[in-house]
Amino acid sequence: MAEVKQSIAQYYHEQTKYDPDTIHSKNRQLDWEDQPVPFKDYKFGTAIDLKPYLKEKINQQQDSPEAENLSNLFICSYGLTGKILTITGNYYLRASPSAGGLYPAEIYLISRGTPLLPTGLYNYQAKNHSLLKFWDNRIWPELQDACFWHPALENTKLALAITAVFHRSAWRYEDRAYRRIFLDTGHLLGNIELASSFCNYRAHLIGGFNDDAVNQMLYLDTQQEQTIAIVALADVLDLEQNLPSWQAALPSDIHTDYPVIPDGELLKYLHDATHINSDSSKVPAWKTRETLEHSEDKYNFPFCTKVSTVVPPISWGKNLQVLRKTILKRRSTRSYTGEPIVLSELLAVLDFTYQPHHYTNQQLNRNPDYFDLGLIETFVVVSGVNDLEEGCYYYAPIAQELRQVRFKNFREELHFLCLGQELGRDAAVVLFHTADLKKAVDKYGDRVYRYLHTDAGHLGQRVNLAAIHLGLGVSGIGGFFDDYVNEVLGIPLDEAVIYITTLGRPRLE
């Protein structure tokens, strides 16, 4: 029987794995003369300054002016939150994290026509917190057609398009940058989802769209930049825009016939292979999304120790003021003390990340949009949690419990797995997001590689915010020795490791 060839997504995943025997030979010196600038510059356009509309206090009960809502949404999604002076100039921090501080994403706003925003295309200029209008034609019907007439665009008047400027990340991470770009995008989408709740919007995620059509609509140089996600912004104060949750993902083709791809070209080849370029007549009708993608927890190991994760929800304050402040003060932790955290802190992080329906009475979305959380599994490695035995646990979100897989202190192994980073060794807890890549490809084609990493990043952002609120340190890790994770932790071999997030006591600098 002939061997079934891997799809291009599976091939990419294998080719971009880090291996201890080859990682040093593949390292190259960074060309600092070619370091990309993380801001897009337009030579023309009309700017709308959002800075005058920034308000520290928000009131969800009032019909806040559109300008205030949008100003808050953008600053809390991707706005500048800090500045560090370096020998090469100013280095800016943003509301969402980015691998290597490279910020490959750009945000565009598409307006159908509102009192503040006439019909047209806008780019969010993070450096000066403004919207720059660079096109004023009526393009909403083009957007609807390119998104195969997704129901969320029927009555809404605003949408966001998230793009990736590939070189910003590939400059440092080369072909593996594709993973990091979509993890970064997931973090950004997490902020958009949460900030929408206190800005009178409901974010509807759309990942199934005609790539070429959207790229053309935004006038992108596709050799440098392409669209990777669409978000319809529904005004929750407008009854006509009060919409149900719809599916966000559509499948692409599965590509098993591909040439030998040289290093440095694999990223772009994969992205182009994950395009959907069908017209709307060939795409199945959009369906409403079930409340929970998980129909059941995947693993239920016999005779294992089980620990309930039920815990009182985090309080985000009146009108979510505490959440807003947490988003703006979030920082990635650079080092941990190695000291333990307490069980209630870990459980609170898990609860906010995986149980959004517990936060409905705080006006958060009980069913935020992901592409397909049913494909993502979470393993929790405990090195230092008071009242919780060391070892590796599977997190069962439906049952709301931790199920112990292995009994061991893994600090030494985690140090190795995380490429010798002390973050892995000194963290109290390390979360691993995994997925059965073959199963995922069978369901959504090669485009699923985008979906998996975006969803993992979205979960990672909720982990980040809960941890920061509780006074914990937190940092995501996108570089690790892939194959050794499964072996060391006892994770099934068909689980591809997508993302790692560390938690612990931050070392005060």
C-alpha positions as CSV (number, residue, x, y, z in Angstrom):
1,M,0.0,0.0,0.0
2,A,1.4,3.4,-1.0
3,E,2.2,5.7,1.8
4,V,-0.1,8.7,2.2
5,K,1.9,11.9,1.7
6,Q,1.7,14.6,4.4
7,S,-0.3,17.7,3.6
8,I,1.6,20.9,3.2
9,A,0.6,22.0,6.7
10,Q,1.9,18.8,8.3
11,Y,5.0,19.0,6.2
12,Y,5.6,22.6,7.3
13,H,5.1,21.6,10.9
14,E,7.7,18.9,10.6
15,Q,10.2,21.0,8.8
16,T,10.1,23.9,11.2
17,K,10.5,21.8,14.4
18,Y,13.4,22.8,16.6
19,D,15.9,19.9,17.2
20,P,18.8,20.0,19.6
21,D,21.1,18.4,17.1
22,T,20.5,21.0,14.4
23,I,19.3,24.2,16.0
24,H,22.7,25.8,16.4
25,S,23.8,25.0,12.8
26,K,20.7,26.7,11.5
27,N,21.1,29.9,13.5
28,R,22.2,32.9,11.6
29,Q,23.3,36.4,12.5
30,L,20.6,39.0,12.3
31,D,21.0,41.7,9.8
32,W,20.4,44.8,11.9
33,E,20.5,47.0,8.9
34,D,17.4,45.2,7.6
35,Q,15.5,45.3,10.9
36,P,11.9,45.9,10.0
37,V,9.9,48.9,11.3
38,P,6.7,47.7,13.1
39,F,4.6,50.6,11.8
40,K,3.0,51.1,8.4
41,D,3.4,54.5,6.8
42,Y,1.1,56.1,4.2
43,K,2.2,59.0,2.0
44,F,-1.4,60.2,1.7
45,G,-4.7,60.1,3.5
46,T,-6.8,61.9,6.1
47,A,-6.2,61.3,9.8
48,I,-8.8,61.1,12.5
49,D,-7.1,61.7,15.9
50,L,-8.4,59.3,18.5
51,K,-6.3,60.6,21.4
52,P,-8.9,63.3,22.5
53,Y,-11.5,60.5,23.0
54,L,-9.5,58.4,25.4
55,K,-11.3,58.1,28.7
56,E,-10.1,56.2,31.7
57,K,-13.6,55.7,33.1
58,I,-16.1,53.9,30.9
59,N,-19.8,53.4,31.4
60,Q,-21.4,50.6,29.6
61,Q,-24.9,51.8,30.5
62,Q,-24.6,55.0,28.5
63,D,-24.8,55.5,24.8
64,S,-21.1,56.5,24.6
65,P,-20.0,58.5,21.6
66,E,-18.7,56.3,18.8
67,A,-15.3,58.1,18.9
68,E,-14.9,57.1,22.6
69,N,-15.8,53.5,21.9
70,L,-13.4,53.2,19.0
71,S,-10.6,55.0,20.8
72,N,-10.8,52.6,23.7
73,L,-11.1,49.6,21.5
74,F,-8.0,50.4,19.5
75,I,-5.8,51.4,22.5
76,C,-6.8,48.2,24.4
77,S,-6.3,46.0,21.3
78,Y,-3.1,47.1,19.7
79,G,-2.2,50.5,21.1
80,L,1.1,51.7,22.5
81,T,1.3,51.1,26.3
82,G,5.0,51.9,27.0
83,K,8.3,53.1,25.6
84,I,11.8,52.0,26.2
85,L,14.8,54.0,25.1
86,T,17.5,51.9,23.4
87,I,20.8,52.6,21.7
88,T,18.9,52.4,18.3
89,G,16.0,54.6,19.4
90,N,12.6,54.2,21.0
91,Y,11.2,50.7,21.4
92,Y,7.4,50.7,21.9
93,L,5.3,48.2,23.8
94,R,1.7,47.4,22.8
95,A,-1.4,46.1,24.5
96,S,-0.9,42.6,23.0
97,P,2.4,40.7,23.1
98,S,4.4,39.8,20.1
99,A,7.3,37.3,19.7
100,G,10.5,39.2,19.8
101,G,8.6,42.5,20.0
102,L,8.3,42.5,16.2
103,Y,4.5,43.2,15.9
104,P,3.8,41.8,12.4
105,A,0.1,42.6,12.5
106,E,-1.7,45.6,11.0
107,I,-5.3,46.5,11.7
108,Y,-7.6,48.0,9.0
109,L,-11.0,49.3,9.7
110,I,-13.7,49.0,7.0
111,S,-16.6,51.4,7.4
112,R,-20.0,51.0,5.8
113,G,-20.7,54.6,6.8
114,T,-21.3,55.9,10.4
115,P,-21.6,59.5,11.8
116,L,-17.8,59.4,12.7
117,L,-16.5,57.3,9.9
118,P,-17.6,57.9,6.3
119,T,-17.6,54.9,3.9
120,G,-14.1,53.7,3.1
121,L,-10.9,52.1,4.3
122,Y,-8.9,53.1,7.3
123,N,-5.5,52.0,8.8
124,Y,-5.0,52.1,12.5
125,Q,-1.8,54.2,13.2
126,A,-0.7,52.9,16.5
127,K,2.2,55.2,16.8
128,N,0.0,58.3,17.1
129,H,-3.3,56.5,18.0
130,S,-5.3,57.6,14.9
131,L,-7.2,56.2,12.0
132,L,-5.9,57.2,8.6
133,K,-8.5,57.1,5.8
134,F,-6.8,56.1,2.6
135,W,-9.8,55.0,0.4
136,D,-13.3,56.5,0.4
137,N,-15.2,54.3,-2.0
138,R,-18.1,52.1,-1.0
139,I,-16.6,48.7,-0.6
140,W,-18.9,46.9,1.9
141,P,-20.6,44.8,-0.8
142,E,-17.1,43.7,-1.9
143,L,-16.3,42.7,1.7
144,Q,-19.5,40.7,2.0
145,D,-18.9,38.9,-1.2
146,A,-15.2,38.1,-0.3
147,C,-16.5,36.7,3.1
148,F,-19.1,34.6,1.3
149,W,-21.9,36.7,2.7
150,H,-21.2,35.9,6.3
151,P,-24.4,36.8,8.3
152,A,-22.4,38.9,10.8
153,L,-21.8,41.5,8.0
154,E,-25.5,41.8,7.0
155,N,-26.4,44.5,9.5
156,T,-23.1,45.6,11.0
157,K,-21.5,48.8,9.8
158,L,-17.8,48.3,10.9
159,A,-15.3,45.5,10.4
160,L,-11.7,45.0,11.1
161,A,-9.2,43.3,8.8
162,I,-6.1,41.9,10.5
163,T,-3.1,41.5,8.2
164,A,0.4,40.1,8.6
165,V,3.5,41.8,7.3
166,F,5.5,38.6,7.1
167,H,9.0,40.0,7.0
168,R,8.7,41.7,10.4
169,S,8.6,38.3,12.0
170,A,10.5,36.3,9.4
171,W,13.5,38.7,9.8
172,R,14.3,36.9,13.0
173,Y,12.4,33.6,13.0
174,E,12.7,32.7,9.3
175,D,10.2,30.0,8.2
176,R,9.1,29.2,11.7
177,A,7.8,32.8,11.9
178,Y,4.5,31.6,10.5
179,R,3.7,29.9,13.8
180,R,4.5,33.1,15.7
181,I,2.5,35.4,13.5
182,F,-0.7,33.5,14.1
183,L,0.0,33.2,17.8
184,D,0.5,36.9,17.9
185,T,-2.7,37.4,16.0
186,G,-4.6,35.2,18.5
187,H,-3.4,37.4,21.4
188,L,-4.5,40.5,19.4
189,L,-8.0,38.9,18.8
190,G,-8.2,38.1,22.5
191,N,-7.8,41.8,23.3
192,I,-10.4,42.8,20.6
193,E,-12.9,40.3,22.0
194,L,-12.5,41.4,25.6
195,A,-12.2,45.2,24.9
196,S,-15.3,45.0,22.7
197,S,-17.3,44.1,25.8
198,F,-16.6,47.5,27.5
199,C,-16.8,49.5,24.2
200,N,-20.4,48.5,23.3
201,Y,-19.3,46.1,20.5
202,R,-19.6,42.4,19.9
203,A,-16.7,40.9,17.9
204,H,-17.7,38.3,15.3
205,L,-14.7,36.4,14.0
206,I,-14.4,35.4,10.3
207,G,-11.6,33.2,9.2
208,G,-13.2,31.9,6.0
209,F,-12.8,34.4,3.2
210,N,-11.6,34.7,-0.4
211,D,-7.9,35.7,0.3
212,D,-7.2,37.2,-3.1
213,A,-10.3,39.3,-3.0
214,V,-9.8,40.8,0.5
215,N,-6.1,41.5,-0.2
216,Q,-7.0,43.3,-3.4
217,M,-9.8,45.2,-1.6
218,L,-7.2,46.5,0.9
219,Y,-4.6,47.3,-1.8
220,L,-2.0,45.1,-0.2
221,D,1.4,44.2,-1.7
222,T,0.8,40.5,-1.3
223,Q,4.5,39.8,-1.6
224,Q,4.9,41.6,1.8
225,E,1.5,41.6,3.5
226,Q,-1.7,39.5,3.4
227,T,-5.0,39.3,5.3
228,I,-5.3,36.7,8.0
229,A,-8.5,37.4,9.9
230,I,-11.7,39.5,9.6
231,V,-13.8,40.8,12.6
232,A,-17.3,42.2,12.2
233,L,-18.0,44.7,14.9
234,A,-21.6,44.6,16.0
235,D,-23.0,47.6,17.9
236,V,-24.7,46.0,20.9
237,L,-26.9,49.1,21.4
238,D,-28.4,48.6,18.0
239,L,-31.1,45.8,18.1
240,E,-30.6,45.1,14.4
241,Q,-27.0,44.2,15.1
242,N,-27.8,41.8,18.0
243,L,-26.8,38.7,16.2
244,P,-26.2,35.0,17.2
245,S,-22.8,33.4,17.1
246,W,-21.9,32.0,13.7
247,Q,-19.1,29.6,12.7
248,A,-15.9,31.4,11.9
249,A,-13.9,28.8,10.0
250,L,-14.2,27.4,6.5
251,P,-12.0,24.6,5.0
252,S,-9.4,25.0,2.4
253,D,-8.0,22.4,0.0
254,I,-5.6,19.7,1.3
255,H,-2.3,19.9,-0.7
256,T,-0.2,16.7,-0.8
257,D,1.4,17.4,-4.2
258,Y,4.2,20.0,-3.6
259,P,7.8,20.3,-4.7
260,V,10.9,20.4,-2.5
261,I,10.7,23.8,-0.9
262,P,14.0,25.6,-0.1
263,D,14.6,27.1,3.3
264,G,13.3,30.6,3.4
265,E,10.4,30.0,1.0
266,L,8.4,27.6,3.1
267,L,6.4,30.3,5.0
268,K,5.1,31.9,1.9
269,Y,4.4,28.6,0.1
270,L,2.3,27.4,3.1
271,H,0.4,30.6,3.3
272,D,-0.5,30.6,-0.4
273,A,-1.5,27.0,-0.2
274,T,-4.0,27.8,2.6
275,H,-5.9,30.3,0.5
276,I,-9.6,30.0,-0.2
277,N,-10.4,31.5,-3.6
278,S,-13.7,29.9,-4.4
279,D,-16.7,32.1,-5.3
280,S,-19.7,32.3,-2.9
281,S,-21.7,29.8,-5.0
282,K,-19.2,27.1,-4.2
283,V,-19.1,27.6,-0.4
284,P,-21.5,25.9,2.0
285,A,-23.9,28.2,3.8
286,W,-22.8,29.6,7.2
287,K,-24.1,27.8,10.3
288,T,-24.7,29.1,13.8
289,R,-22.1,27.9,16.3
290,E,-22.8,25.6,19.2
291,T,-22.4,27.0,22.6
292,L,-19.4,24.8,23.2
293,E,-17.2,23.3,20.6
294,H,-16.1,20.5,22.9
295,S,-18.7,17.8,22.9
296,E,-16.6,15.9,25.5
297,D,-13.1,16.0,27.1
298,K,-10.7,14.0,24.9
299,Y,-8.7,12.2,27.6
300,N,-10.0,10.4,30.7
301,F,-7.1,8.4,32.0
302,P,-8.2,5.4,34.2
303,F,-7.4,5.6,37.9
304,C,-5.7,9.0,37.6
305,T,-5.8,11.7,40.3
306,K,-8.5,14.2,39.5
307,V,-8.6,17.7,40.9
308,S,-11.7,20.0,40.6
309,T,-11.0,23.4,39.0
310,V,-14.3,24.9,40.1
311,V,-13.5,28.3,41.7
312,P,-15.2,31.7,42.1
313,P,-14.8,33.9,39.0
314,I,-12.4,36.8,38.9
315,S,-14.1,40.1,39.5
316,W,-13.3,42.6,36.8
317,G,-14.9,45.6,38.6
318,K,-17.7,47.9,37.8
319,N,-18.1,48.3,34.0
320,L,-15.0,46.1,33.6
321,Q,-12.7,49.0,34.7
322,V,-10.3,46.5,36.2
323,L,-10.1,44.5,33.0
324,R,-9.3,47.6,31.0
325,K,-6.5,48.6,33.4
326,T,-5.1,45.0,33.3
327,I,-5.0,45.0,29.5
328,L,-3.1,48.3,29.4
329,K,-0.6,47.3,32.1
330,R,0.1,43.7,30.8
331,R,3.8,42.9,30.3
332,S,5.5,39.7,29.5
333,T,7.6,38.4,32.4
334,R,11.4,38.1,31.8
335,S,12.3,35.9,34.8
336,Y,10.7,34.0,37.7
337,T,11.9,33.4,41.2
338,G,11.1,29.7,41.2
339,E,8.8,30.1,44.2
340,P,5.4,28.4,44.2
341,I,2.0,29.9,43.5
342,V,-1.1,28.8,45.3
343,L,-3.7,26.4,43.8
344,S,-6.5,29.0,43.9
345,E,-4.4,31.3,41.6
346,L,-3.9,28.5,39.0
347,L,-7.6,27.6,39.1
348,A,-8.7,31.2,38.6
349,V,-6.5,31.5,35.5
350,L,-8.0,28.3,34.1
351,D,-11.5,29.5,34.9
352,F,-11.2,32.8,33.2
353,T,-9.5,31.3,30.2
354,Y,-11.8,28.3,29.6
355,Q,-15.1,29.1,31.2
356,P,-16.3,32.4,29.7
357,H,-19.9,31.6,30.6
358,H,-19.0,32.2,34.3
359,Y,-18.5,35.9,33.4
360,T,-21.9,36.7,31.8
361,N,-23.1,38.7,34.8
362,Q,-20.0,40.9,34.3
363,Q,-21.2,41.7,30.8
364,L,-18.5,39.6,29.1
365,N,-19.4,37.5,26.1
366,R,-20.4,34.0,27.4
367,N,-19.5,32.5,24.0
368,P,-16.6,34.4,22.4
369,D,-15.6,33.5,18.9
370,Y,-12.8,31.0,18.2
371,F,-12.2,29.1,15.1
372,D,-12.7,25.6,16.7
373,L,-11.7,25.1,20.3
374,G,-12.6,21.5,20.0
375,L,-9.3,20.9,18.3
376,I,-7.2,22.3,21.1
377,E,-6.1,20.3,24.1
378,T,-4.4,21.7,27.2
379,F,-1.8,20.0,29.4
380,V,-0.6,21.6,32.6
381,V,2.8,20.9,34.0
382,V,3.1,21.7,37.7
383,S,6.5,22.4,39.3
384,G,5.4,24.5,42.2
385,V,1.8,24.9,43.3
386,N,0.9,24.7,46.9
387,D,-1.6,21.9,47.6
388,L,-1.1,20.3,44.2
389,E,1.2,17.4,43.5
390,E,4.0,18.0,41.0
391,G,3.5,16.4,37.6
392,C,1.8,16.6,34.3
393,Y,-2.0,17.1,34.1
394,Y,-4.6,17.1,31.3
395,Y,-7.1,19.9,31.7
396,A,-10.7,18.7,31.1
397,P,-12.7,21.9,30.4
398,I,-16.1,20.2,30.2
399,A,-15.7,18.3,33.5
400,Q,-13.7,21.3,35.0
401,E,-11.0,19.2,36.4
402,L,-7.2,18.4,36.2
403,R,-6.4,14.8,35.4
404,Q,-2.9,13.7,36.4
405,V,-0.9,12.1,33.6
406,R,2.6,11.8,35.2
407,F,4.0,12.1,38.7
408,K,7.3,14.0,38.5
409,N,9.1,17.3,38.9
410,F,9.9,18.4,35.4
411,R,12.0,21.6,36.0
412,E,15.1,20.1,34.5
413,E,13.3,18.8,31.4
414,L,11.3,22.0,31.0
415,H,14.5,24.0,31.0
416,F,15.8,21.8,28.1
417,L,12.5,21.7,26.2
418,C,12.2,25.5,26.2
419,L,15.6,25.9,24.4
420,G,17.4,26.4,27.7
421,Q,15.3,29.4,28.7
422,E,15.1,29.9,32.4
423,L,11.5,30.8,32.1
424,G,10.7,27.1,31.6
425,R,12.9,26.0,34.6
426,D,11.7,28.6,37.1
427,A,8.0,28.8,36.3
428,A,5.6,27.3,38.8
429,V,3.3,26.1,36.0
430,V,3.8,25.6,32.3
431,L,0.7,25.2,30.0
432,F,1.0,23.3,26.7
433,H,-1.6,23.8,24.0
434,T,-1.7,20.8,21.6
435,A,-3.7,19.6,18.7
436,D,-4.1,16.4,16.6
437,L,-2.8,17.9,13.4
438,K,-3.9,15.1,11.1
439,K,-7.4,15.2,12.5
440,A,-7.5,19.0,12.2
441,V,-6.3,18.9,8.6
442,D,-8.9,16.3,7.7
443,K,-11.6,18.7,9.0
444,Y,-10.5,22.1,7.7
445,G,-7.7,21.4,5.1
446,D,-4.3,23.1,5.4
447,R,-5.9,26.4,6.4
448,V,-6.4,24.8,9.8
449,Y,-2.8,25.6,10.7
450,R,-3.8,29.3,10.8
451,Y,-6.8,28.4,13.0
452,L,-5.0,26.3,15.5
453,H,-2.3,28.9,16.3
454,T,-4.7,31.7,16.3
455,D,-7.0,30.0,18.8
456,A,-4.0,29.0,21.0
457,G,-2.9,32.6,21.0
458,H,-6.4,33.8,21.9
459,L,-6.4,31.4,24.9
460,G,-2.9,32.6,25.8
461,Q,-4.1,36.2,26.0
462,R,-6.8,35.3,28.5
463,V,-4.2,33.4,30.5
464,N,-2.0,36.5,30.3
465,L,-4.7,38.9,31.6
466,A,-5.9,36.6,34.4
467,A,-2.3,36.1,35.6
468,I,-1.4,39.8,35.5
469,H,-4.6,40.6,37.5
470,L,-3.6,38.1,40.2
471,G,-0.1,39.5,40.5
472,L,1.5,36.5,38.7
473,G,4.2,36.6,36.1
474,V,3.3,35.2,32.6
475,S,5.1,34.7,29.4
476,G,4.4,32.8,26.2
477,I,7.1,30.6,24.5
478,G,6.9,29.9,20.8
479,G,10.3,28.2,20.5
480,F,10.7,24.7,21.9
481,F,12.0,21.2,21.0
482,D,8.8,19.9,19.6
483,D,9.2,16.1,19.6
484,Y,10.8,16.0,23.1
485,V,7.7,17.5,24.7
486,N,5.5,14.5,23.9
487,E,8.3,12.1,25.0
488,V,9.1,13.7,28.3
489,L,5.6,14.6,29.4
490,G,3.9,11.5,28.3
491,I,1.6,13.4,25.9
492,P,0.3,11.2,23.1
493,L,2.4,11.3,20.0
494,D,-0.4,12.5,17.7
495,E,-0.7,15.7,19.7
496,A,1.4,18.4,18.0
497,V,2.6,21.1,20.4
498,I,1.2,24.5,19.3
499,Y,2.1,26.9,22.1
500,I,3.6,27.1,25.6
501,T,2.7,29.6,28.3
502,T,4.6,29.9,31.6
503,L,3.2,31.1,35.0
504,G,5.1,31.9,38.2
505,R,6.3,34.4,40.7
506,P,7.9,37.3,38.8
507,R,11.4,38.4,39.7
508,L,11.3,42.1,40.5
509,E,13.9,43.9,38.5
